[in-house]
Amino acid sequence: MGMEDLKKARESLERVEATEVHGAPVLTPRAQMLDARDVQAKHPDKVLRWVNIRDRQKADKRLQDGYVRLSNDEGGRHLGDDLALMGIPKQLHAARTEAVRQLNDERMRAHKTAMENAAEAVARQARDRFGVKIDARRILVDE
């Protein structure tokens, strides 16, 4: 891609932004627009996050999880029709995070549990059908 192509692509993107973003061009760097440290300082008991409110399913999922959209009095913000600042109590966030961690741990151990059950079934079948006593731990190689 040459310099000419890059200039054309940039002009095209600027034209799209000028036609789709309402109002005057924003001169604030985008990273500063999303900075909510001042709001976080007002709410040390909450975990804050920007939520995509344009996608109703995502916003509804966050509301169902316990997030609450902060009002203007609380320092809440929104960026156009795209993002809104929402918060959740730290205890609820910690509980949800722990539940997800436990679920992931269970999923990581599920294959081991299934293999242990299979080894026990083989040992039981060998004992019942053939009269051979085999320890299930010797069937399962756990390395």
TITI-827065 format. One record per residue: residue number from 1; x, y, z of N, C-alpha, C, O in turn. Coordinates in Angstrom, 2 decimals. Layout:
<pts>
+-----+---------+---------+---------+---------+---------+---------+---------+---------+---------+---------+---------+---------+
| num |     n.X |     n.Y |     n.Z |    ca.X |    ca.Y |    ca.Z |     c.X |     c.Y |     c.Z |     o.X |     o.Y |     o.Z |
+-----+---------+---------+---------+---------+---------+---------+---------+---------+---------+---------+---------+---------+
| NUM |       X |       Y |       Z |       X |       Y |       Z |       X |       Y |       Z |       X |       Y |       Z |
...
+-----+---------+---------+---------+---------+---------+---------+---------+---------+---------+---------+---------+---------+
</pts>
This chain:
<pts>
+-----+---------+---------+---------+---------+---------+---------+---------+---------+---------+---------+---------+---------+
| num |     n.X |     n.Y |     n.Z |    ca.X |    ca.Y |    ca.Z |     c.X |     c.Y |     c.Z |     o.X |     o.Y |     o.Z |
+-----+---------+---------+---------+---------+---------+---------+---------+---------+---------+---------+---------+---------+
|   1 |    0.85 |   -1.17 |    0.00 |    0.00 |    0.00 |    0.00 |    0.89 |    1.23 |    0.00 |    1.73 |    1.41 |    0.88 |
|   2 |    0.70 |    2.07 |   -0.99 |    1.52 |    3.26 |   -1.09 |    0.96 |    4.41 |   -0.27 |   -0.12 |    4.32 |    0.31 |
|   3 |    1.73 |    5.49 |   -0.24 |    1.32 |    6.67 |    0.51 |    0.02 |    7.24 |   -0.04 |   -0.82 |    7.73 |    0.71 |
|   4 |   -0.14 |    7.18 |   -1.33 |   -1.35 |    7.69 |   -2.00 |   -2.59 |    6.92 |   -1.52 |   -3.64 |    7.51 |   -1.25 |
|   5 |   -2.45 |    5.58 |   -1.42 |   -3.57 |    4.75 |   -0.96 |   -3.94 |    5.05 |    0.48 |   -5.11 |    5.08 |    0.84 |
|   6 |   -2.92 |    5.28 |    1.32 |   -3.18 |    5.60 |    2.72 |   -3.91 |    6.93 |    2.86 |   -4.81 |    7.06 |    3.69 |
|   7 |   -3.52 |    7.91 |    2.06 |   -4.20 |    9.21 |    2.11 |   -5.66 |    9.07 |    1.69 |   -6.55 |    9.67 |    2.30 |
|   8 |   -5.92 |    8.28 |    0.65 |   -7.30 |    8.07 |    0.18 |   -8.12 |    7.35 |    1.26 |   -9.28 |    7.69 |    1.50 |
|   9 |   -7.51 |    6.35 |    1.90 |   -8.23 |    5.62 |    2.94 |   -8.55 |    6.54 |    4.12 |   -9.65 |    6.48 |    4.67 |
|  10 |   -7.60 |    7.37 |    4.50 |   -7.82 |    8.30 |    5.61 |   -8.93 |    9.29 |    5.26 |   -9.81 |    9.55 |    6.08 |
|  11 |   -8.90 |    9.84 |    4.05 |   -9.94 |   10.78 |    3.64 |  -11.30 |   10.11 |    3.64 |  -12.30 |   10.71 |    4.04 |
|  12 |  -11.34 |    8.86 |    3.19 |  -12.60 |    8.12 |    3.17 |  -13.13 |    7.92 |    4.60 |  -14.32 |    8.12 |    4.85 |
|  13 |  -12.25 |    7.54 |    5.51 |  -12.67 |    7.35 |    6.90 |  -13.11 |    8.66 |    7.54 |  -14.08 |    8.68 |    8.30 |
|  14 |  -12.43 |    9.73 |    7.26 |  -12.82 |   11.03 |    7.80 |  -14.18 |   11.46 |    7.26 |  -14.98 |   12.04 |    7.99 |
|  15 |  -14.44 |   11.16 |    5.99 |  -15.73 |   11.49 |    5.39 |  -16.85 |   10.67 |    6.05 |  -17.93 |   11.20 |    6.33 |
|  16 |  -16.60 |    9.39 |    6.31 |  -17.59 |    8.55 |    6.97 |  -17.86 |    9.06 |    8.38 |  -19.01 |    9.14 |    8.80 |
|  17 |  -16.80 |    9.40 |    9.11 |  -16.97 |    9.91 |   10.47 |  -17.74 |   11.22 |   10.47 |  -18.58 |   11.45 |   11.33 |
|  18 |  -17.46 |   12.09 |    9.49 |  -18.14 |   13.39 |    9.42 |  -19.62 |   13.21 |    9.13 |  -20.43 |   14.03 |    9.58 |
|  19 |  -20.00 |   12.18 |    8.39 |  -21.41 |   12.00 |    8.04 |  -22.18 |   11.17 |    9.06 |  -23.40 |   11.31 |    9.16 |
|  20 |  -21.50 |   10.32 |    9.84 |  -22.21 |    9.44 |   10.77 |  -22.18 |    9.90 |   12.22 |  -23.05 |    9.53 |   13.00 |
|  21 |  -21.20 |   10.71 |   12.59 |  -21.12 |   11.22 |   13.96 |  -21.80 |   12.57 |   13.99 |  -21.40 |   13.50 |   13.29 |
|  22 |  -22.83 |   12.68 |   14.82 |  -23.62 |   13.90 |   14.86 |  -22.90 |   15.01 |   15.62 |  -22.09 |   14.74 |   16.51 |
|  23 |  -23.18 |   16.23 |   15.26 |  -22.64 |   17.38 |   15.96 |  -21.28 |   17.80 |   15.43 |  -20.78 |   17.27 |   14.44 |
|  24 |  -20.70 |   18.75 |   16.12 |  -19.40 |   19.27 |   15.72 |  -18.32 |   18.22 |   15.99 |  -18.49 |   17.38 |   16.87 |
|  25 |  -17.23 |   18.28 |   15.26 |  -16.14 |   17.32 |   15.52 |  -15.61 |   17.48 |   16.94 |  -15.42 |   18.59 |   17.44 |
|  26 |  -15.38 |   16.36 |   17.58 |  -14.89 |   16.35 |   18.94 |  -13.38 |   16.49 |   18.91 |  -12.69 |   15.76 |   18.20 |
|  27 |  -12.87 |   17.44 |   19.67 |  -11.43 |   17.68 |   19.69 |  -10.73 |   16.94 |   20.83 |   -9.50 |   16.92 |   20.90 |
|  28 |  -11.52 |   16.34 |   21.72 |  -10.95 |   15.61 |   22.85 |  -10.43 |   14.26 |   22.35 |  -11.12 |   13.57 |   21.61 |
|  29 |   -9.23 |   13.90 |   22.73 |   -8.74 |   12.57 |   22.35 |   -9.67 |   11.49 |   22.88 |  -10.20 |   11.60 |   23.99 |
|  30 |   -9.87 |   10.46 |   22.10 |  -10.83 |    9.41 |   22.46 |  -10.48 |    8.75 |   23.79 |  -11.38 |    8.40 |   24.56 |
|  31 |   -9.22 |    8.58 |   24.08 |   -8.84 |    7.96 |   25.35 |   -9.31 |    8.79 |   26.54 |   -9.68 |    8.23 |   27.57 |
|  32 |   -9.29 |   10.11 |   26.41 |   -9.76 |   10.96 |   27.51 |  -11.27 |   10.91 |   27.64 |  -11.81 |   11.06 |   28.74 |
|  33 |  -11.96 |   10.70 |   26.53 |  -13.42 |   10.64 |   26.59 |  -13.88 |    9.45 |   27.42 |  -14.93 |    9.51 |   28.07 |
|  34 |  -13.11 |    8.36 |   27.42 |  -13.48 |    7.16 |   28.15 |  -12.89 |    7.10 |   29.56 |  -13.15 |    6.15 |   30.30 |
|  35 |  -12.11 |    8.09 |   29.92 |  -11.49 |    8.11 |   31.25 |  -12.54 |    8.46 |   32.30 |  -13.13 |    9.54 |   32.26 |
|  36 |  -12.76 |    7.54 |   33.22 |  -13.78 |    7.75 |   34.26 |  -13.17 |    7.65 |   35.65 |  -13.85 |    7.25 |   36.59 |
|  37 |  -11.91 |    8.01 |   35.78 |  -11.26 |    7.92 |   37.09 |  -11.90 |    8.87 |   38.11 |  -11.96 |    8.55 |   39.29 |
|  38 |  -12.37 |   10.02 |   37.65 |  -13.00 |   10.95 |   38.59 |  -14.31 |   10.39 |   39.13 |  -14.62 |   10.58 |   40.31 |
|  39 |  -15.06 |    9.69 |   38.29 |  -16.31 |    9.07 |   38.74 |  -15.99 |    7.89 |   39.66 |  -16.69 |    7.68 |   40.66 |
|  40 |  -14.94 |    7.13 |   39.33 |  -14.55 |    6.01 |   40.19 |  -14.14 |    6.50 |   41.57 |  -14.40 |    5.83 |   42.57 |
|  41 |  -13.50 |    7.67 |   41.64 |  -13.10 |    8.23 |   42.93 |  -14.33 |    8.57 |   43.78 |  -14.28 |    8.48 |   45.01 |
|  42 |  -15.43 |    8.96 |   43.14 |  -16.66 |    9.27 |   43.87 |  -17.37 |    8.01 |   44.36 |  -18.13 |    8.06 |   45.32 |
|  43 |  -17.12 |    6.90 |   43.70 |  -17.80 |    5.64 |   44.01 |  -16.78 |    4.53 |   44.27 |  -16.63 |    3.63 |   43.46 |
|  44 |  -16.07 |    4.60 |   45.41 |  -15.07 |    3.56 |   45.68 |  -15.68 |    2.19 |   45.97 |  -14.98 |    1.18 |   45.94 |
|  45 |  -16.99 |    2.16 |   46.24 |  -17.66 |    0.90 |   46.56 |  -18.23 |    0.21 |   45.32 |  -18.89 |   -0.82 |   45.44 |
|  46 |  -17.96 |    0.77 |   44.13 |  -18.51 |    0.21 |   42.89 |  -17.40 |   -0.10 |   41.89 |  -16.32 |    0.48 |   41.92 |
|  47 |  -17.72 |   -1.03 |   41.01 |  -16.87 |   -1.31 |   39.86 |  -17.59 |   -0.69 |   38.66 |  -18.75 |   -1.01 |   38.40 |
|  48 |  -16.91 |    0.18 |   37.94 |  -17.52 |    0.87 |   36.81 |  -17.05 |    0.28 |   35.50 |  -15.95 |   -0.25 |   35.39 |
|  49 |  -17.91 |    0.37 |   34.49 |  -17.54 |   -0.06 |   33.15 |  -18.41 |    0.67 |   32.14 |  -19.54 |    1.06 |   32.43 |
|  50 |  -17.85 |    0.83 |   30.95 |  -18.61 |    1.38 |   29.85 |  -19.38 |    0.24 |   29.21 |  -18.82 |   -0.83 |   28.96 |
|  51 |  -20.67 |    0.47 |   28.94 |  -21.52 |   -0.56 |   28.38 |  -22.07 |   -0.07 |   27.05 |  -22.50 |    1.07 |   26.93 |
|  52 |  -22.05 |   -0.95 |   26.06 |  -22.59 |   -0.65 |   24.74 |  -24.12 |   -0.66 |   24.83 |  -24.74 |   -1.72 |   24.92 |
|  53 |  -24.72 |    0.53 |   24.79 |  -26.18 |    0.61 |   24.90 |  -26.86 |    0.58 |   23.55 |  -28.08 |    0.49 |   23.46 |
|  54 |  -26.08 |    0.67 |   22.50 |  -26.67 |    0.57 |   21.16 |  -27.18 |   -0.86 |   20.94 |  -28.22 |   -1.07 |   20.32 |
|  55 |  -26.45 |   -1.82 |   21.44 |  -26.86 |   -3.22 |   21.35 |  -27.70 |   -3.53 |   22.59 |  -27.15 |   -3.73 |   23.68 |
|  56 |  -29.01 |   -3.57 |   22.46 |  -29.91 |   -3.74 |   23.59 |  -29.66 |   -5.04 |   24.35 |  -29.81 |   -5.08 |   25.57 |
|  57 |  -29.26 |   -6.09 |   23.63 |  -29.02 |   -7.37 |   24.30 |  -27.85 |   -7.26 |   25.27 |  -27.90 |   -7.79 |   26.38 |
|  58 |  -26.79 |   -6.56 |   24.86 |  -25.64 |   -6.40 |   25.75 |  -26.02 |   -5.55 |   26.96 |  -25.66 |   -5.87 |   28.10 |
|  59 |  -26.74 |   -4.47 |   26.71 |  -27.15 |   -3.60 |   27.82 |  -28.08 |   -4.34 |   28.77 |  -27.92 |   -4.24 |   29.99 |
|  60 |  -29.04 |   -5.08 |   28.23 |  -29.96 |   -5.84 |   29.09 |  -29.22 |   -6.90 |   29.90 |  -29.57 |   -7.14 |   31.05 |
|  61 |  -28.22 |   -7.54 |   29.30 |  -27.44 |   -8.54 |   30.02 |  -26.70 |   -7.91 |   31.19 |  -26.65 |   -8.49 |   32.28 |
|  62 |  -26.12 |   -6.73 |   30.98 |  -25.42 |   -6.05 |   32.08 |  -26.40 |   -5.65 |   33.18 |  -26.08 |   -5.79 |   34.37 |
|  63 |  -27.59 |   -5.17 |   32.81 |  -28.60 |   -4.82 |   33.81 |  -29.02 |   -6.06 |   34.59 |  -29.22 |   -6.00 |   35.81 |
|  64 |  -29.16 |   -7.18 |   33.90 |  -29.53 |   -8.43 |   34.54 |  -28.42 |   -8.90 |   35.49 |  -28.70 |   -9.50 |   36.52 |
|  65 |  -27.17 |   -8.62 |   35.14 |  -26.04 |   -9.00 |   35.98 |  -25.95 |   -8.15 |   37.25 |  -25.23 |   -8.52 |   38.18 |
|  66 |  -26.66 |   -7.02 |   37.29 |  -26.63 |   -6.18 |   38.48 |  -26.05 |   -4.80 |   38.26 |  -25.97 |   -4.01 |   39.20 |
|  67 |  -25.65 |   -4.50 |   37.05 |  -25.14 |   -3.16 |   36.75 |  -26.29 |   -2.17 |   36.73 |  -27.40 |   -2.51 |   36.33 |
|  68 |  -26.00 |   -0.95 |   37.15 |  -27.00 |    0.13 |   37.17 |  -26.38 |    1.32 |   36.44 |  -25.23 |    1.68 |   36.67 |
|  69 |  -27.16 |    1.91 |   35.56 |  -26.67 |    3.08 |   34.84 |  -26.60 |    4.25 |   35.81 |  -27.58 |    4.56 |   36.50 |
|  70 |  -25.44 |    4.89 |   35.87 |  -25.26 |    6.01 |   36.79 |  -25.97 |    7.24 |   36.25 |  -25.91 |    7.54 |   35.06 |
|  71 |  -26.65 |    7.95 |   37.14 |  -27.34 |    9.17 |   36.74 |  -26.33 |   10.31 |   36.61 |  -25.18 |   10.19 |   37.02 |
|  72 |  -26.78 |   11.40 |   36.03 |  -25.90 |   12.57 |   35.88 |  -25.45 |   13.09 |   37.23 |  -24.31 |   13.56 |   37.37 |
|  73 |  -26.34 |   13.03 |   38.24 |  -25.97 |   13.49 |   39.59 |  -24.86 |   12.64 |   40.20 |  -24.05 |   13.13 |   40.99 |
|  74 |  -24.82 |   11.37 |   39.83 |  -23.80 |   10.47 |   40.35 |  -22.50 |   10.53 |   39.55 |  -21.53 |    9.85 |   39.88 |
|  75 |  -22.49 |   11.33 |   38.50 |  -21.30 |   11.43 |   37.65 |  -21.39 |   10.55 |   36.42 |  -20.41 |   10.39 |   35.69 |
|  76 |  -22.57 |    9.98 |   36.18 |  -22.76 |    9.11 |   35.02 |  -22.56 |    9.87 |   33.72 |  -22.83 |   11.07 |   33.63 |
|  77 |  -22.11 |    9.16 |   32.73 |  -21.85 |    9.75 |   31.42 |  -22.36 |    8.83 |   30.34 |  -22.64 |    7.65 |   30.57 |
|  78 |  -22.48 |    9.40 |   29.17 |  -22.76 |    8.58 |   28.00 |  -22.07 |    9.22 |   26.82 |  -21.87 |   10.44 |   26.78 |
|  79 |  -21.70 |    8.41 |   25.87 |  -21.07 |    8.90 |   24.64 |  -22.04 |    8.63 |   23.50 |  -22.11 |    7.53 |   22.97 |
|  80 |  -22.77 |    9.67 |   23.15 |  -23.75 |    9.54 |   22.07 |  -24.75 |    8.45 |   22.38 |  -25.21 |    8.32 |   23.52 |
|  81 |  -25.09 |    7.68 |   21.36 |  -26.02 |    6.57 |   21.52 |  -25.28 |    5.24 |   21.66 |  -25.89 |    4.18 |   21.57 |
|  82 |  -23.97 |    5.30 |   21.87 |  -23.17 |    4.08 |   21.87 |  -22.86 |    3.54 |   23.26 |  -23.12 |    2.37 |   23.54 |
|  83 |  -22.30 |    4.37 |   24.12 |  -21.80 |    3.89 |   25.40 |  -22.39 |    4.66 |   26.57 |  -22.67 |    5.85 |   26.47 |
|  84 |  -22.57 |    3.96 |   27.68 |  -23.03 |    4.59 |   28.92 |  -22.21 |    4.00 |   30.06 |  -21.79 |    2.84 |   30.02 |
|  85 |  -21.98 |    4.81 |   31.07 |  -21.22 |    4.38 |   32.24 |  -22.16 |    3.71 |   33.23 |  -23.16 |    4.30 |   33.65 |
|  86 |  -21.83 |    2.47 |   33.60 |  -22.64 |    1.71 |   34.55 |  -21.76 |    1.22 |   35.69 |  -20.55 |    1.08 |   35.53 |
|  87 |  -22.39 |    0.96 |   36.82 |  -21.66 |    0.49 |   37.99 |  -22.35 |   -0.68 |   38.65 |  -23.56 |   -0.87 |   38.50 |
|  88 |  -21.57 |   -1.45 |   39.39 |  -22.09 |   -2.59 |   40.14 |  -21.36 |   -2.59 |   41.49 |  -20.18 |   -2.28 |   41.54 |
|  89 |  -22.04 |   -2.93 |   42.58 |  -21.36 |   -3.00 |   43.88 |  -20.18 |   -3.98 |   43.83 |  -20.26 |   -5.04 |   43.20 |
|  90 |  -19.10 |   -3.62 |   44.51 |  -17.89 |   -4.45 |   44.47 |  -18.14 |   -5.86 |   44.99 |  -17.58 |   -6.82 |   44.47 |
|  91 |  -18.98 |   -6.01 |   46.03 |  -19.25 |   -7.34 |   46.58 |  -19.92 |   -8.23 |   45.54 |  -19.57 |   -9.39 |   45.38 |
|  92 |  -20.90 |   -7.65 |   44.83 |  -21.61 |   -8.42 |   43.81 |  -20.66 |   -8.77 |   42.67 |  -20.71 |   -9.89 |   42.14 |
|  93 |  -19.81 |   -7.82 |   42.28 |  -18.84 |   -8.08 |   41.21 |  -17.87 |   -9.18 |   41.62 |  -17.54 |  -10.05 |   40.82 |
|  94 |  -17.40 |   -9.13 |   42.87 |  -16.47 |  -10.15 |   43.35 |  -17.14 |  -11.53 |   43.39 |  -16.52 |  -12.53 |   43.04 |
|  95 |  -18.40 |  -11.56 |   43.81 |  -19.12 |  -12.84 |   43.86 |  -19.31 |  -13.41 |   42.46 |  -19.13 |  -14.61 |   42.25 |
|  96 |  -19.66 |  -12.55 |   41.52 |  -19.84 |  -13.01 |   40.13 |  -18.52 |  -13.48 |   39.55 |  -18.48 |  -14.49 |   38.84 |
|  97 |  -17.44 |  -12.76 |   39.82 |  -16.13 |  -13.15 |   39.32 |  -15.70 |  -14.49 |   39.90 |  -15.16 |  -15.34 |   39.19 |
|  98 |  -15.96 |  -14.69 |   41.19 |  -15.61 |  -15.96 |   41.84 |  -16.44 |  -17.11 |   41.26 |  -15.92 |  -18.20 |   41.05 |
|  99 |  -17.73 |  -16.86 |   41.00 |  -18.58 |  -17.90 |   40.41 |  -18.07 |  -18.29 |   39.03 |  -18.06 |  -19.48 |   38.69 |
| 100 |  -17.65 |  -17.33 |   38.24 |  -17.11 |  -17.63 |   36.92 |  -15.80 |  -18.41 |   37.04 |  -15.56 |  -19.34 |   36.27 |
| 101 |  -14.95 |  -18.04 |   38.01 |  -13.69 |  -18.75 |   38.23 |  -13.95 |  -20.21 |   38.62 |  -13.28 |  -21.12 |   38.13 |
| 102 |  -14.92 |  -20.43 |   39.51 |  -15.24 |  -21.79 |   39.93 |  -15.79 |  -22.61 |   38.77 |  -15.43 |  -23.77 |   38.61 |
| 103 |  -16.65 |  -22.00 |   37.96 |  -17.19 |  -22.70 |   36.80 |  -16.07 |  -23.08 |   35.83 |  -16.07 |  -24.19 |   35.29 |
| 104 |  -15.13 |  -22.18 |   35.62 |  -14.01 |  -22.49 |   34.73 |  -13.14 |  -23.60 |   35.30 |  -12.67 |  -24.47 |   34.56 |
| 105 |  -12.92 |  -23.59 |   36.63 |  -12.16 |  -24.66 |   37.27 |  -12.85 |  -26.01 |   37.10 |  -12.21 |  -27.02 |   36.81 |
| 106 |  -14.17 |  -26.02 |   37.28 |  -14.93 |  -27.27 |   37.09 |  -14.81 |  -27.76 |   35.66 |  -14.66 |  -28.96 |   35.43 |
| 107 |  -14.89 |  -26.86 |   34.72 |  -14.77 |  -27.25 |   33.31 |  -13.37 |  -27.79 |   33.00 |  -13.21 |  -28.70 |   32.19 |
| 108 |  -12.36 |  -27.22 |   33.66 |  -11.00 |  -27.70 |   33.43 |  -10.77 |  -29.08 |   34.04 |   -9.90 |  -29.82 |   33.58 |
| 109 |  -11.54 |  -29.43 |   35.08 |  -11.41 |  -30.73 |   35.72 |  -12.39 |  -31.76 |   35.18 |  -12.29 |  -32.93 |   35.53 |
| 110 |  -13.33 |  -31.35 |   34.35 |  -14.39 |  -32.25 |   33.90 |  -13.83 |  -33.47 |   33.17 |  -14.33 |  -34.58 |   33.36 |
| 111 |  -12.82 |  -33.28 |   32.34 |  -12.28 |  -34.42 |   31.60 |  -11.61 |  -35.42 |   32.55 |  -11.68 |  -36.63 |   32.32 |
| 112 |  -10.98 |  -34.92 |   33.61 |  -10.36 |  -35.83 |   34.58 |  -11.43 |  -36.64 |   35.30 |  -11.28 |  -37.85 |   35.48 |
| 113 |  -12.49 |  -35.98 |   35.69 |  -13.58 |  -36.67 |   36.38 |  -14.19 |  -37.73 |   35.48 |  -14.48 |  -38.84 |   35.93 |
| 114 |  -14.39 |  -37.41 |   34.22 |  -14.96 |  -38.37 |   33.28 |  -14.03 |  -39.57 |   33.10 |  -14.50 |  -40.70 |   33.04 |
| 115 |  -12.74 |  -39.33 |   33.03 |  -11.78 |  -40.42 |   32.86 |  -11.71 |  -41.27 |   34.13 |  -11.59 |  -42.49 |   34.03 |
| 116 |  -11.78 |  -40.66 |   35.29 |  -11.78 |  -41.43 |   36.54 |  -13.02 |  -42.32 |   36.62 |  -12.93 |  -43.47 |   37.03 |
| 117 |  -14.16 |  -41.78 |   36.21 |  -15.39 |  -42.58 |   36.21 |  -15.27 |  -43.74 |   35.23 |  -15.72 |  -44.85 |   35.52 |
| 118 |  -14.67 |  -43.48 |   34.06 |  -14.49 |  -44.55 |   33.07 |  -13.55 |  -45.63 |   33.60 |  -13.81 |  -46.82 |   33.41 |
| 119 |  -12.48 |  -45.25 |   34.27 |  -11.53 |  -46.22 |   34.83 |  -12.21 |  -47.06 |   35.91 |  -12.00 |  -48.27 |   35.98 |
| 120 |  -13.02 |  -46.43 |   36.74 |  -13.74 |  -47.18 |   37.77 |  -14.74 |  -48.16 |   37.14 |  -14.92 |  -49.27 |   37.64 |
| 121 |  -15.37 |  -47.74 |   36.06 |  -16.31 |  -48.62 |   35.37 |  -15.60 |  -49.83 |   34.78 |  -16.11 |  -50.94 |   34.84 |
| 122 |  -14.41 |  -49.62 |   34.21 |  -13.63 |  -50.73 |   33.64 |  -13.20 |  -51.68 |   34.75 |  -13.29 |  -52.90 |   34.60 |
| 123 |  -12.73 |  -51.11 |   35.88 |  -12.31 |  -51.95 |   37.00 |  -13.49 |  -52.74 |   37.56 |  -13.34 |  -53.92 |   37.88 |
| 124 |  -14.64 |  -52.13 |   37.67 |  -15.84 |  -52.81 |   38.17 |  -16.27 |  -53.93 |   37.22 |  -16.63 |  -55.02 |   37.65 |
| 125 |  -16.21 |  -53.64 |   35.93 |  -16.60 |  -54.65 |   34.94 |  -15.61 |  -55.83 |   34.95 |  -16.03 |  -56.98 |   34.83 |
| 126 |  -14.33 |  -55.55 |   35.08 |  -13.34 |  -56.63 |   35.15 |  -13.56 |  -57.49 |   36.39 |  -13.41 |  -58.71 |   36.33 |
| 127 |  -13.93 |  -56.87 |   37.50 |  -14.19 |  -57.62 |   38.72 |  -15.46 |  -58.44 |   38.60 |  -15.47 |  -59.62 |   38.96 |
| 128 |  -16.55 |  -57.84 |   38.09 |  -17.84 |  -58.53 |   38.03 |  -17.88 |  -59.62 |   36.96 |  -18.42 |  -60.69 |   37.20 |
| 129 |  -17.31 |  -59.36 |   35.80 |  -17.39 |  -60.32 |   34.69 |  -16.32 |  -61.40 |   34.76 |  -16.58 |  -62.58 |   34.53 |
| 130 |  -15.12 |  -60.97 |   35.10 |  -14.00 |  -61.90 |   34.97 |  -13.36 |  -62.27 |   36.31 |  -12.48 |  -63.12 |   36.37 |
| 131 |  -13.80 |  -61.63 |   37.37 |  -13.26 |  -61.96 |   38.68 |  -11.85 |  -61.44 |   38.90 |  -11.15 |  -61.91 |   39.80 |
| 132 |  -11.42 |  -60.50 |   38.11 |  -10.08 |  -59.94 |   38.23 |  -10.18 |  -58.65 |   39.05 |  -10.96 |  -57.75 |   38.73 |
| 133 |   -9.38 |  -58.58 |   40.08 |   -9.42 |  -57.38 |   40.93 |   -8.32 |  -56.43 |   40.45 |   -7.13 |  -56.71 |   40.58 |
| 134 |   -8.75 |  -55.28 |   39.89 |   -7.82 |  -54.27 |   39.37 |   -8.13 |  -52.95 |   40.05 |   -9.29 |  -52.56 |   40.20 |
| 135 |   -7.08 |  -52.29 |   40.46 |   -7.25 |  -50.98 |   41.08 |   -7.48 |  -49.95 |   39.97 |   -6.72 |  -49.89 |   39.01 |
| 136 |   -8.54 |  -49.14 |   40.10 |   -8.87 |  -48.15 |   39.07 |   -7.76 |  -47.13 |   38.89 |   -7.60 |  -46.57 |   37.80 |
| 137 |   -6.99 |  -46.89 |   39.95 |   -5.89 |  -45.91 |   39.83 |   -4.78 |  -46.42 |   38.93 |   -4.03 |  -45.62 |   38.36 |
| 138 |   -4.65 |  -47.75 |   38.79 |   -3.63 |  -48.29 |   37.90 |   -4.06 |  -48.23 |   36.44 |   -3.21 |  -48.20 |   35.55 |
| 139 |   -5.36 |  -48.20 |   36.19 |   -5.86 |  -48.08 |   34.81 |   -5.65 |  -46.67 |   34.30 |   -5.27 |  -46.46 |   33.14 |
| 140 |   -5.89 |  -45.71 |   35.15 |   -5.81 |  -44.30 |   34.77 |   -4.39 |  -43.78 |   34.99 |   -3.89 |  -43.78 |   36.11 |
| 141 |   -3.77 |  -43.36 |   33.92 |   -2.44 |  -42.78 |   34.01 |   -2.61 |  -41.27 |   34.11 |   -3.09 |  -40.63 |   33.17 |
| 142 |   -2.23 |  -40.71 |   35.24 |   -2.42 |  -39.28 |   35.48 |   -1.06 |  -38.60 |   35.53 |   -0.39 |  -38.60 |   36.56 |
| 143 |   -0.68 |  -38.02 |   34.42 |    0.63 |  -37.35 |   34.34 |    0.47 |  -35.90 |   34.08 |    1.46 |  -35.17 |   33.98 |
+-----+---------+---------+---------+---------+---------+---------+---------+---------+---------+---------+---------+---------+
</pts>
